[in-house]
Amino acid sequence: MSNEYTQAQWAEIERAGAVFLPIAGRRDVKQVENVTEKGFYWSASSNDKTTALCFMINETAVGASATPSKYGCSVRLVR
């Protein structure tokens, strides 16, 4: 199975509702970690004054947890 798509193929995939979420890791204060291993994405709202819900994805799992705001999770706008 190939992981490469033409612009036309990707446009068709997006029209079907797919969202591209790169496996970009996250920032822990000044250090970047998990690049090419996991993707971390903030949710739309905070959990409390010091944490927010962060979604994690990798090749075999998807999960969510309350994560301290010191971590730099990615933001991906989805409509």
N, C-alpha and C positions, 0 to 999 in steps of 0.2 A: 504494500500500500504506500503510495507516494504522499508526501506532505507538502507538495508544491502545486500551486494552482495558478492559472492564468487570471488576468484581470477580469475577463468575462465570466470565468467559473466562480471567482470569489463574489462578484456582483450577484450571481444567481444564488449562491449560498446565503448571502446577506438578506436577499429578498425573502428567503425561506425562514428567516428569523435567527440565524446563527450570529454569535458575537465572538469576536477574536479576543482572547485573553492570553497575552504572552506570559511565559514562565520567566518572570523578571526578578524574582527574589524580593528582598525587602531591606530597608536600612535599619540598623540598630544603633541609634545615636549617630556615630560617625563611621561605622563599618557596614559595608554591604555584605549580605549573606544569602545563601541559597540560590544564587544566580544560575540559571539553566536547570534547576532542580525543582523549584516550587514557585507558584505565583500567589501573591497575597494582594487582596483587594478590600478596601474599606467599604463598609455598608453606607447607606445614606444617612444614618443617624447615630448619635453617640449612645453608649451603654450607660455611662455615668460621667462624673467630672474628670476621670483619669483614663477611661477606657472606651473603646468603640468596638463594634462587631467587625471582625476581619475574616473574610473568606479565604481559605487556602485551597489551591488545586495543585495536583501533580499528576504523574502518569497513571496512578492507580486509585486516587482518592480525592474526595472533596469534603471539606469540613469548615466549620465556623467556630470562632471562640472570641471571648472578650479579650481584647489586646490593648496593652498600654499605649497611649498616644505617642510615646517616645519612638515607637517603631514606625518607619516610613513605608507603609503599605501603598500600593498603587491605587490610582483612581481611574476608572474607566466609565465615561458617560455613556449610558444606554437609554434609548428612548423606547 
